[in-house]
């Protein structure tokens, strides 16, 4: 009985440790752009222009968010324009249509 409890406890520890670790996830990938998330760090890579931008995202309660009705500008460059609204990332490349990415 003790062996069974020890094995179950070890398996539980392994599941808890591996479940708590953040892994880099690809949120969006195309010929022009790559968006990856690693915990609270979001990396936006312009594959054509070679630019790379990193932003940190944090959860906020809706009642505490500043500028609730308008988008918060995160990055604006020559080719990229990145906006964040709640848990949505809006990426515009040049004159193309915007890309909406859920965080």
N, C-alpha and C positions, 0 to 999 in steps of 0.2 A: 504494500500500500504506500509506503514511503517513497519507493522508486517511482510509482505512478505520479504522485504529487510533485516530486522533484522534476520529472520530465514535463509535466503540465506547466509548472512554474517557469522552467527554462524556455519553453515554447512561448509562453505569454510575454516574457521579457524580450525575446527576439522580435515578436510582432510589435510590441510597443516601441522598441528602439528603431526599427526600420520604418514604422509608420510615422514617426515624428520628424524624420529627416526630409528636408526639402530637396527636390530634384529639379533641375532646369527643365522647363516645359516650353515647347514651341507653341505659341499662341496663334501665329499667322506666318505663312511663308509663301512668297510668290517670286517671280523673276526679278522684281524691283526691290522688295523689302523683306526683312526677317525680323519678327518680334518674338523675343524669348522672355520668360519670367523665371526668376530664381528667388523664391521667397517674396520679399517685398521689392526687389530690384527688377525693373523691366528694362531690357536692352532692345533698342530699335536700331537696326543696321540697314543703311541704304546700300544695297548691293551694287548699284550702278555708280553712284557718286563716291562710295567708300566711306561715307560718314557713319559714325556710331554715336548714339546718344543713350545715356542711362538716366532713368528717373526712378525715384522711390515712391511707391504708392502706399497709402495707409487708409484703413477703413475709418469712416466717420459716420456718426449718426446723422440722419437727414436733418434734424432740427439744429444741429451744431455746425453744419457745413456753411462756409462763407460763400456768398455769391451763388445761391442755389439755382437761380434761373439762368445764369450765364456760364459759359465754359471757362475753365481756367487754362490759360496759355502756359504750356510747359516749355516747348522749344519752337523757335521759328528761325529757319535758316534759308539758304538759297533755294534748296529743293524741297526740304521737309517743313511741314507745319504740323505740330503735334498738340492736341488739346486733350484734356481729361475732364470728364463729367461723371461724377460718382464712380461707378465701376466700369466705365466705358472709355476707351481710348479712340480718338478720332485722328487718323493720320492722312494727310493730304500730300501727295508727291507732285510737285509742279502744278500743272493745270488739270491733272486727272481728277476723277471723282474721288471723294473721300472714302477711306476704308474704316469701317467701324469694327473695333475689336473689344470683346468683353474680357475684362481682367479677371 
